[in-house]
Amino acid sequence: MSYSNDSNAEVITKSAVLIDGLTQEMFDYLISLIPTPGRCSELHERLETSFAGSLKGDPEKIKACEADRQVMNECLAILHGVVKAAAIKDPTLPEKLGLGRSAEKTAPASTILEPRDFRITFDCKGGQAYASVAKLAGAKLYEIWVCDGDPSVEANWRLLDSSTRCQKIPILGLNRTKPNFLRIRGKSGTIVGPWSYFLRMEPA
């Protein structure tokens, strides 16, 4: 469970609830549920023995092996969970205990594709214009640029707005007495995608 996206107020509320229930008795109980090194060794040896016995086909020994395997599974699941939680403080723990490296976050896409389905719509009541585009994988921002001159001259383009959403981005700040050309692209940090085709907005 991650609290990184919670507000300060939410974290304070959740921590207060947890602290109320986390008495010393409850803490000691939680610790008692974690298998000790001795307990792990005991379960491992018991499973090895019962597994060897089950190979002869004795139904009782097969049943005993299955029971020992279930207990061993629970032990391993608890230990894996503890190590995963503790790796928040020490990321080297999984590797030290032979569980491999901690899973790394997926790297952001190195490229962002060309925008598709770029369109402009208008509010039927007030006439407010909105820009929309199909969601681009890897894009964190969508930049809308505008040009009210010759769209073939790059210097005529300027940034109009940036938005974290791709649908119904309000188009504001235009000189509607002349034609405007708009285009959009996806962006993630320093990575920018290609431009969409540009659209022409006629004077209002």
Stockholm file with secondary structure:
# STOCKHOLM 1.0

chainA/1-204         MSYSNDSNAEVITKSAVLIDGLTQEMFDYLISLIPTPGRCSELHERLETSFAGSLKGDPEKIKACEADRQVMNECLAILHGVVKAAAIKDPTLPEKLGLGRSAEKTAPASTILEPRDFRITFDCKGGQAYASVAKLAGAKLYEIWVCDGDPSVEANWRLLDSSTRCQKIPILGLNRTKPNFLRIRGKSGTIVGPWSYFLRMEPA
#=GR chainA/1-204 SS CCCTTSCHHHHHHHHHHHHHHCCHHHHHHHHHTSCCHHHHHHHHHHHHHHHHHHTTTCHHHHHHHHHHHHHHHHHHHHHHHHHHHHTTTCTTHHHHTTSCSCCCCCCCCSCCCCCCSCEEEECTTTCCEEEECCCCTTCSEEEEEEESSCTTSGGGCEEEEEESCSSCEECCSCCTTSCEEEEEEEEETTEECCCCCCEEECCC
#=GC SS_cons         CCCTTSCHHHHHHHHHHHHHHCCHHHHHHHHHTSCCHHHHHHHHHHHHHHHHHHTTTCHHHHHHHHHHHHHHHHHHHHHHHHHHHHTTTCTTHHHHTTSCSCCCCCCCCSCCCCCCSCEEEECTTTCCEEEECCCCTTCSEEEEEEESSCTTSGGGCEEEEEESCSSCEECCSCCTTSCEEEEEEEEETTEECCCCCCEEECCC
//
